[in-house]
Amino acid sequence: MKIFFITAIVLVFGWMYWLSIDSNKSTIKAQDQIMDTKLKISFGETQLTATLFDNPTSRDFISMLPITTELEDYASNEKIFYPERKLADSGALAGYKPSKGDITYYAPWGDVAIFYKDFSYSTGLISLGKIDENGVDKLKNADGPVTFALMEE
């Protein structure tokens, strides 16, 4: 009887623990989608917009704006650049599965990556935001310097 009681307690507390983790993930995901900070991405005569999410890494990225840089093509699925310093990554999820148009930060290397193709889950990848509409197709072919700045209201 004692073993049954102990097993039941372990199962109940284990179940409550896993529910709290799932709930926390949902809360984090919901918080990441409520911020409506708009980013302007300019190159040549082209201007794109993106929506940045509300998380510590995005806020740190915003603190560095405006940034003008050259983008490198990486692995035929993303454009990358290295900001002047690494971004804050405390409190971030362990990884992320990016989709076309996602703006991300790869913490292990310290680069911002903008995906122009869907990609697999990657440990150390943090979501910063998403390019609005189909603008990523234009960014894929960007040549010359690209400027990232907050949109003025």
N, C-alpha and C positions, 0 to 999 in steps of 0.2 A: 504494500500500500504506500509506503514511504517513497519507493522508487517511482510509482505512478504519479504521486503528488509533485515530486521534484521535476520529473519529466514534463508534466503539465505546466509548471511554472516557467521552466526554461523555454518551452514552446511559445507560451503567451508573451513573455518578455522578448524573445527573439522576433516574433511576429510584429510586436509594437516597434521594435528597433528598425526593422526593415520598412515598415510603414512610414516612420519618421524620416528615413533617408529618401524614400520616394517622394514624400511630401516636400522635403527640402529641395530636391531637384526640381520639382514643379514650381516651387516658389522662386528659385533662382532663375529658371527659364522665363517665368512671368515677369520678373523684375528686369530681365535683360531685354524685354520687348516694350517696356512702357516709356522709355526715354525717346524723345522725338527730336534729338539734336540732328540737324542736317549738315552734311559735309558737302562741300563743292570740290569737284575734281576737275582741274583745267589743264588742257594741253593743246597747243596750236589754237585753232578756232573752236575747239570742242569743249563743252562744259557738261559734266555729268553731276548727278546728285546721289547721295547715299544717306541712309539713316544709321546713326550710331546707336548702339545699345548702352544701357546704363549698367556698367560694371567698373571695377577699379582700373582695369587695364585700358578700357576705352577712355575713362576720365584722364588717365595719365597721357594717353595719346593726344587727347584734346589740348592738354596743357602745353604741348610742343608745337601746336599749329600757329602759323602756317608753315608747311614744309614744302620746299621745292627740291625735287630729286629726279634722278634717272631711274627708270624701272628696268629690271632684268627679267628675262624670261627664264623660268625654272621648271624643268621636267616637262615641258610642253603642256602644262596645265595651270600655271599660275604666274603672276607678275609679282616680283618681290622688290623690297628696298630695305635698307638698314637705317633706322632712325639714329640720331646722334648718340643716344644712350638706350640701354635696355628699359623696357616698360615694366611697371609694377605687375606682378602676377600672383600676389597672395590672394587666397580665397577663390581662385579660379578652379573650375572643374579639371579633372585629370587629363581630359582630351576632348576632341570635337570631331564631328564628321562634316566637313564643309561641302557646300553645294555651289554651283555656278553663281557668281556674283557676290559671294561672301568675302568680307574683309576680315582678316584674322591676324593674330600675332603668334609666331612660333617661338615660344619662350626659350627653348634650349639654344637656339642660334641667335635670337634677338632680332628677327626680321619680321616685317609686316608683309603678309602674303594676300594677294587678291586672286581668288580662283576664277578662272574662266571656263573650267570644266568641273563637274562633280568629282569628288575624291573620297578616299576611304578614311575611316576613323584614324586619327593621329594623336598619340599621346603628346602632351605639351602644347597643343594647338588651342588657342583661345579666340572665341568669336568677339569681334569688335563691332561689326555692323554688316550692312548689306547694300550693295549698289542698287539704286532704284531702277525699275523697269528693265530694259535690256541693254543698259549702258555698258555693261562689261564687254560686250562684243566690240564696241568702239575702243575701249581701253586695251583690249588684247592687241590691237595694232598701233598703239601709241608709239610715236617716235619723238625723241627729244624730251626736254624736261616736263615733269608733271607737278602741278601744285595742288596740295591738299590744304583746304582752309574751311573754317566754319562759314556757313551761309549767313549773311546779314539779314536781319528781319525787316 
